[in-house]
């Protein structure tokens, strides 16, 4: 039986970064840049004003005060997108808008609030040193520099930079297609919910949960539906998964009478690298290659499937997408209650993290049964209890894995 760390290393050793494609700029958030982006022009391309005001020569207003303002002739008006028609001379000012190019001869911009708003002539009430309220050409980036490096995970700010660089599409690693297969004669789609009400079936919630997790990870889910409890049905689903980059199955990897997933893998000539991990929930966990595609066989228990996805599938997807940071950072918290485990396995307990002035605290979110999804839905973290620890006392330190985007959010502004 593999440790969690050994299993993770085994999975990632078989995962390869995907090929590169051009992604429209509007769709690139969440993708990873595949090549360096070199600036083809400087930004801004010219010295420009950072304020609405007046472009002046600093030497002309060196003596300006509120009591003794300096009077200058207004000889031009430079809107954003416009240019001065001539050079600024001594004793002159030009009205200028934010972002407009600074005229030749000017070396300072006076805020409009520091003047009398004059039209033909303006009184300047404060001195202005060289460079005040001027954004220099190339301040953001200069032509020829690497503006964004390969391997950068693209976010909204990067989109702005790429637009400024004139890129309508960017080279990024392809988003993986992840085939999802559930198995079990007891399962039905939501459309068959009448059978659930009649007590004959249960909804295959794992299909929906895993598809949502795949999307959250930045990949493309391919839901292949529910396989029957037979080798033939599972083989058919595996064949349908050809063309995907990762196959995730749920159920059928334990030692039950109708756990046929591993048999189907064998019959297809697949390679099984491991199938049990020293963890709870999720000990029945298989990994291998089927039709030369990486395959993760998760437990059919909903909580086990989700925990295993977070620990193994999500890092694999991130590696395929070109990420270098594959795992969430752990948060140290103080237990609000005594926490006990009953077996020498690494436990991942569903919990609620709360940030206080003294740091984070953690409490269990409810039942730790691997079939109780509501406790996981209420949780924002998994508490990691090592296999050699059977009890964490109230107030004891515990490591936590944040599992949703709201785990570091707060209900009020803190600044």
PLY file of the C-alpha trace (Angstrom):
ply
format ascii 1.0
element vertex 415
property float x
property float y
property float z
element edge 414
property int vertex1
property int vertex2
end_header
0.00 0.00 0.00
1.44 3.37 -1.04
1.78 6.37 1.22
0.02 9.50 0.00
3.36 11.09 -0.93
4.55 7.98 -2.82
1.24 7.74 -4.69
1.43 11.40 -5.65
4.96 11.00 -6.99
3.92 7.92 -8.97
1.03 9.77 -10.58
2.98 12.89 -11.47
5.88 10.84 -12.90
3.51 9.66 -15.66
1.96 13.04 -16.37
3.29 15.15 -19.22
2.71 18.77 -20.11
0.32 19.09 -23.04
1.00 20.68 -26.41
0.75 24.38 -27.15
-2.15 26.17 -28.83
-3.02 29.78 -29.61
-5.77 30.92 -27.26
-7.89 34.03 -27.94
-6.97 36.77 -25.51
-10.53 36.93 -24.15
-10.35 33.23 -23.21
-6.83 32.93 -21.81
-7.44 33.56 -18.09
-6.59 30.39 -16.17
-4.22 29.11 -18.85
-0.42 28.99 -18.61
1.77 30.94 -21.00
3.87 28.58 -23.12
6.43 31.03 -24.53
8.06 34.28 -23.48
6.23 37.39 -24.63
8.66 40.04 -25.87
7.56 43.67 -26.09
7.38 44.90 -29.67
7.03 48.53 -28.56
7.55 50.57 -25.42
4.64 51.40 -23.14
3.73 54.13 -22.78
5.14 55.10 -26.18
5.60 58.73 -25.15
5.88 60.89 -22.04
2.30 61.53 -20.95
0.40 63.34 -18.25
-0.86 61.47 -15.21
-3.23 64.31 -14.32
-5.65 66.76 -15.88
-3.88 70.09 -15.70
-1.34 72.27 -17.48
1.95 71.30 -19.11
4.61 73.84 -18.11
8.33 74.48 -17.82
9.32 73.84 -14.20
11.70 76.80 -14.25
8.77 79.13 -15.04
6.84 78.22 -11.86
9.72 77.69 -9.41
8.63 80.73 -7.38
4.87 80.10 -7.46
2.91 80.30 -4.18
-0.72 80.70 -3.22
-0.01 84.29 -2.20
2.03 85.03 -5.32
0.95 82.81 -8.21
2.79 82.75 -11.54
0.79 83.86 -14.57
1.32 81.96 -17.86
-0.23 82.30 -21.31
-2.29 79.26 -22.35
-1.23 78.47 -25.93
-2.71 75.08 -26.57
-5.11 72.31 -25.56
-3.96 68.66 -25.68
-6.77 66.11 -25.26
-6.15 62.42 -24.64
-5.34 61.00 -28.05
-4.16 64.35 -29.36
-0.72 65.93 -29.79
0.60 69.45 -29.35
1.00 71.33 -32.62
4.15 73.12 -31.51
6.82 73.24 -28.80
6.06 74.92 -25.46
7.99 78.15 -24.98
9.06 80.02 -21.87
6.16 81.78 -20.14
3.58 79.45 -21.66
1.33 76.62 -20.52
-0.83 74.12 -22.40
-3.98 72.53 -21.05
-3.49 68.74 -20.98
-5.69 65.77 -20.19
-4.70 62.57 -18.38
-2.85 60.28 -20.80
-2.15 62.98 -23.38
1.43 63.33 -24.70
3.53 65.97 -22.95
4.57 68.65 -25.48
8.18 69.31 -26.37
9.62 71.97 -24.08
7.48 71.00 -21.05
9.01 69.08 -18.17
6.24 69.25 -15.54
2.45 69.10 -15.27
0.53 71.20 -12.75
-2.73 69.72 -11.46
-5.75 71.74 -12.49
-6.66 72.00 -8.79
-3.45 74.03 -8.21
-4.50 76.73 -10.69
-7.34 79.15 -11.29
-8.60 77.04 -14.22
-7.68 79.82 -16.66
-8.50 79.53 -20.35
-6.40 82.19 -22.13
-4.02 82.62 -19.21
-3.59 80.58 -16.05
-2.37 81.40 -12.54
-0.23 78.62 -11.08
-0.18 78.54 -7.27
2.47 75.87 -6.54
5.95 75.11 -7.87
6.41 71.98 -9.96
9.71 70.10 -10.03
10.96 68.39 -13.15
8.96 65.25 -13.93
5.99 65.95 -11.64
2.79 64.23 -12.86
4.55 62.88 -15.94
4.63 59.20 -16.85
7.80 58.64 -18.83
7.94 56.73 -22.11
8.73 53.08 -21.42
7.79 53.38 -17.74
5.69 50.19 -17.94
7.96 48.26 -20.32
10.44 48.97 -23.08
10.72 47.47 -26.53
12.68 44.20 -26.56
12.21 43.16 -22.92
10.50 39.95 -21.85
7.23 41.37 -20.60
5.77 38.00 -19.53
7.78 34.81 -19.05
6.82 31.33 -20.19
5.15 29.45 -17.36
3.17 32.45 -16.13
-0.39 31.48 -15.05
-2.53 34.08 -16.79
-4.83 36.30 -14.74
-6.79 39.47 -15.46
-3.79 41.80 -15.06
-1.81 39.74 -17.56
-4.63 40.12 -20.09
-4.22 43.89 -19.84
-0.49 43.62 -20.45
-1.00 41.30 -23.41
-3.55 43.67 -24.91
-1.09 46.55 -24.49
1.47 44.43 -26.32
-0.91 43.95 -29.25
-1.64 40.24 -28.80
-5.12 39.11 -29.81
-4.14 35.50 -29.08
-1.47 33.97 -26.87
0.49 30.68 -26.90
-0.69 28.60 -23.95
-0.59 24.96 -22.96
-3.72 23.12 -23.97
-6.45 22.54 -21.40
-6.73 18.77 -20.84
-9.85 16.83 -21.74
-10.78 14.68 -18.76
-13.06 11.71 -19.34
-15.33 10.89 -16.38
-16.86 7.43 -15.93
-19.01 6.29 -13.02
-20.05 2.70 -12.59
-22.77 0.88 -10.68
-26.14 -0.71 -11.44
-27.58 1.28 -8.56
-26.89 4.63 -10.25
-29.12 6.85 -12.34
-28.91 10.26 -13.96
-30.90 13.14 -12.46
-33.47 12.57 -15.19
-34.27 9.24 -13.49
-34.95 10.80 -10.08
-38.36 9.15 -9.89
-36.51 5.90 -9.24
-34.66 7.59 -6.37
-37.97 8.64 -4.85
-39.22 5.06 -5.29
-36.17 3.76 -3.41
-34.75 1.87 -6.38
-31.75 4.01 -7.44
-29.40 6.77 -6.30
-28.23 9.69 -8.40
-24.71 9.38 -9.78
-23.61 12.55 -8.01
-19.95 11.80 -8.71
-20.39 12.53 -12.41
-21.58 16.03 -11.60
-19.12 16.65 -8.76
-16.12 15.46 -10.73
-17.13 17.47 -13.79
-17.37 20.57 -11.59
-13.96 19.86 -10.06
-12.44 19.39 -13.51
-13.81 22.78 -14.61
-12.54 24.44 -11.43
-9.10 23.01 -12.17
-9.14 24.62 -15.63
-9.72 21.47 -17.67
-12.55 20.28 -19.92
-14.82 17.54 -18.54
-16.07 14.83 -20.87
-18.84 13.03 -19.00
-19.18 9.53 -20.43
-22.03 8.63 -18.14
-22.62 5.50 -16.10
-21.17 2.08 -16.82
-23.02 -1.02 -15.75
-21.45 -3.41 -13.26
-19.82 -5.50 -15.98
-16.39 -5.73 -17.55
-17.94 -5.32 -21.01
-19.69 -2.06 -20.14
-16.57 -0.64 -18.51
-14.42 -1.63 -21.50
-16.86 0.18 -23.77
-16.58 3.35 -21.65
-12.78 3.17 -21.67
-12.86 2.91 -25.46
-15.09 5.98 -25.59
-12.43 7.80 -23.57
-9.88 7.58 -26.40
-8.77 11.06 -27.33
-8.94 12.33 -23.76
-5.84 13.33 -21.78
-6.88 11.83 -18.44
-9.48 9.24 -17.47
-11.16 9.36 -14.08
-13.41 6.52 -12.98
-15.39 6.34 -9.76
-16.27 3.03 -8.08
-15.21 -0.47 -9.00
-11.60 -0.35 -7.73
-12.02 -2.11 -4.37
-12.41 -5.83 -3.70
-16.19 -6.18 -3.94
-17.90 -8.88 -5.95
-18.88 -6.36 -8.63
-15.75 -4.19 -8.64
-14.75 -4.78 -12.26
-12.86 -1.62 -13.21
-9.40 -3.07 -12.71
-10.43 -6.20 -14.63
-11.51 -4.02 -17.55
-8.14 -2.23 -17.46
-6.34 -5.59 -17.54
-8.38 -6.84 -20.49
-7.56 -3.68 -22.43
-3.86 -4.30 -21.89
-3.54 -1.39 -19.49
-0.90 -0.94 -16.83
-1.88 -0.80 -13.16
0.80 1.02 -11.18
-0.88 0.99 -7.76
-4.37 0.52 -6.36
-4.36 1.23 -2.64
-3.16 4.24 -0.64
-2.67 4.61 3.11
-5.29 7.31 3.56
-8.84 7.85 4.74
-11.13 8.55 3.04
-10.14 7.18 -0.34
-7.90 4.17 0.38
-9.19 2.30 -2.69
-7.39 4.41 -5.30
-5.99 3.02 -8.52
-3.62 4.57 -11.01
-2.31 3.34 -14.29
-2.33 3.75 -18.06
-5.17 2.69 -20.35
-4.80 3.05 -24.11
-1.70 5.14 -23.30
-3.86 7.58 -21.30
-3.27 8.18 -17.57
-6.12 6.69 -15.51
-7.17 7.45 -11.94
-9.63 5.03 -10.38
-11.39 6.72 -7.47
-13.61 5.22 -4.83
-17.33 5.41 -5.50
-18.00 7.02 -2.13
-18.71 10.68 -2.91
-16.45 12.18 -0.24
-13.63 9.75 -1.05
-13.88 10.60 -4.73
-13.72 14.35 -4.10
-10.84 14.12 -1.61
-8.87 11.89 -3.97
-9.49 14.30 -6.84
-8.14 17.20 -4.79
-5.03 15.26 -3.76
-4.17 13.48 -7.02
-6.24 14.52 -10.05
-6.00 18.28 -9.61
-2.17 18.33 -9.38
-2.05 16.08 -12.46
-4.30 18.45 -14.39
-2.23 21.44 -13.31
0.96 19.74 -14.50
-0.65 18.99 -17.88
-1.58 22.67 -18.15
2.00 23.79 -17.56
1.74 24.92 -13.95
4.85 24.58 -11.80
2.99 25.03 -8.49
0.83 21.93 -8.23
-0.33 21.82 -4.61
-2.10 24.25 -2.27
-0.08 25.76 0.56
-0.91 24.34 3.97
-2.40 26.55 6.67
-1.56 25.97 10.32
-4.62 26.20 12.56
-5.57 25.53 16.18
-8.14 22.81 16.78
-11.34 24.09 18.39
-12.07 20.58 19.63
-10.37 17.29 20.37
-9.85 15.32 17.15
-9.30 11.56 17.19
-8.65 9.03 14.43
-8.99 5.28 14.67
-6.52 3.78 12.19
-2.82 4.25 11.28
-3.64 6.05 8.03
-3.23 9.64 6.90
-6.64 11.19 7.52
-8.16 14.09 5.61
-10.96 15.46 7.77
-13.60 17.85 6.49
-13.39 21.05 8.49
-14.22 24.73 8.71
-11.32 27.16 9.00
-11.96 30.50 10.68
-9.49 33.37 10.66
-9.15 35.27 13.93
-6.81 38.00 15.17
-4.67 35.21 16.68
-4.58 33.12 13.49
-6.71 30.30 12.12
-8.89 27.93 14.09
-10.44 24.70 12.78
-13.46 22.62 13.68
-14.94 19.55 12.01
-17.78 20.39 9.63
-19.89 17.37 10.52
-19.89 13.61 10.03
-16.65 12.21 8.67
-18.38 9.33 6.90
-17.16 8.97 3.32
-20.74 8.99 2.09
-21.82 12.26 3.71
-21.34 15.01 1.14
-23.10 17.69 3.17
-20.18 17.84 5.62
-17.83 18.38 2.68
-20.14 21.00 1.20
-19.97 22.89 4.51
-16.18 22.55 4.74
-13.59 24.96 3.41
-10.57 22.84 4.30
-9.24 19.33 4.83
-7.38 18.77 8.09
-4.34 16.57 7.56
-3.79 14.13 10.41
-0.62 12.05 9.83
-0.78 8.28 10.14
1.33 8.30 13.32
-1.02 10.74 15.09
-4.20 9.39 16.66
-5.27 12.43 18.65
-5.01 16.20 18.31
-5.99 17.87 21.59
-8.22 20.91 21.74
-5.96 23.88 21.03
-3.39 21.67 19.29
-1.81 22.64 16.00
-3.14 21.02 12.84
-2.28 21.46 9.15
-5.12 22.30 6.77
-5.54 22.23 3.00
-7.85 25.02 1.78
-10.34 23.51 -0.66
-12.42 26.37 -2.00
-11.96 29.90 -3.22
-13.87 31.44 -0.32
-11.67 29.94 2.40
-9.54 33.10 2.56
-12.40 35.57 2.12
-14.08 37.70 4.76
-17.45 39.38 5.08
-16.21 42.92 5.68
-13.47 45.19 4.42
-10.36 44.93 6.56
-8.44 48.03 5.45
0 1
1 2
2 3
3 4
4 5
5 6
6 7
7 8
8 9
9 10
10 11
11 12
12 13
13 14
14 15
15 16
16 17
17 18
18 19
19 20
20 21
21 22
22 23
23 24
24 25
25 26
26 27
27 28
28 29
29 30
30 31
31 32
32 33
33 34
34 35
35 36
36 37
37 38
38 39
39 40
40 41
41 42
42 43
43 44
44 45
45 46
46 47
47 48
48 49
49 50
50 51
51 52
52 53
53 54
54 55
55 56
56 57
57 58
58 59
59 60
60 61
61 62
62 63
63 64
64 65
65 66
66 67
67 68
68 69
69 70
70 71
71 72
72 73
73 74
74 75
75 76
76 77
77 78
78 79
79 80
80 81
81 82
82 83
83 84
84 85
85 86
86 87
87 88
88 89
89 90
90 91
91 92
92 93
93 94
94 95
95 96
96 97
97 98
98 99
99 100
100 101
101 102
102 103
103 104
104 105
105 106
106 107
107 108
108 109
109 110
110 111
111 112
112 113
113 114
114 115
115 116
116 117
117 118
118 119
119 120
120 121
121 122
122 123
123 124
124 125
125 126
126 127
127 128
128 129
129 130
130 131
131 132
132 133
133 134
134 135
135 136
136 137
137 138
138 139
139 140
140 141
141 142
142 143
143 144
144 145
145 146
146 147
147 148
148 149
149 150
150 151
151 152
152 153
153 154
154 155
155 156
156 157
157 158
158 159
159 160
160 161
161 162
162 163
163 164
164 165
165 166
166 167
167 168
168 169
169 170
170 171
171 172
172 173
173 174
174 175
175 176
176 177
177 178
178 179
179 180
180 181
181 182
182 183
183 184
184 185
185 186
186 187
187 188
188 189
189 190
190 191
191 192
192 193
193 194
194 195
195 196
196 197
197 198
198 199
199 200
200 201
201 202
202 203
203 204
204 205
205 206
206 207
207 208
208 209
209 210
210 211
211 212
212 213
213 214
214 215
215 216
216 217
217 218
218 219
219 220
220 221
221 222
222 223
223 224
224 225
225 226
226 227
227 228
228 229
229 230
230 231
231 232
232 233
233 234
234 235
235 236
236 237
237 238
238 239
239 240
240 241
241 242
242 243
243 244
244 245
245 246
246 247
247 248
248 249
249 250
250 251
251 252
252 253
253 254
254 255
255 256
256 257
257 258
258 259
259 260
260 261
261 262
262 263
263 264
264 265
265 266
266 267
267 268
268 269
269 270
270 271
271 272
272 273
273 274
274 275
275 276
276 277
277 278
278 279
279 280
280 281
281 282
282 283
283 284
284 285
285 286
286 287
287 288
288 289
289 290
290 291
291 292
292 293
293 294
294 295
295 296
296 297
297 298
298 299
299 300
300 301
301 302
302 303
303 304
304 305
305 306
306 307
307 308
308 309
309 310
310 311
311 312
312 313
313 314
314 315
315 316
316 317
317 318
318 319
319 320
320 321
321 322
322 323
323 324
324 325
325 326
326 327
327 328
328 329
329 330
330 331
331 332
332 333
333 334
334 335
335 336
336 337
337 338
338 339
339 340
340 341
341 342
342 343
343 344
344 345
345 346
346 347
347 348
348 349
349 350
350 351
351 352
352 353
353 354
354 355
355 356
356 357
357 358
358 359
359 360
360 361
361 362
362 363
363 364
364 365
365 366
366 367
367 368
368 369
369 370
370 371
371 372
372 373
373 374
374 375
375 376
376 377
377 378
378 379
379 380
380 381
381 382
382 383
383 384
384 385
385 386
386 387
387 388
388 389
389 390
390 391
391 392
392 393
393 394
394 395
395 396
396 397
397 398
398 399
399 400
400 401
401 402
402 403
403 404
404 405
405 406
406 407
407 408
408 409
409 410
410 411
411 412
412 413
413 414
